[in-house]
């Protein structure tokens, strides 16, 4: 059986480093984190779905990750732009 060190070294060669993520993914992650912090601090509040006014399960939708607190609130049924 291989040692755990050899196993870790093998996985390191198979998986790309975290720093190789695309910049878009990093911007999206930062925007999601900014919304979570703003909700926690009370600077942003969840609103009903802007399509059907549902209150439960709404999520923030970012049109532009560069403006992280500029979000639209959508329920899961309308998340993909379905009317």
Secondary structure, 3 states (H helix, E strand, C coil): CCCHHHHHHHHHHHCCCHHHCCHHHHHHHHHHHHHHHHHHHCCCCCCCCCCCCCCCCCEEEECCCCCCCCEEEECHHHCCCCC
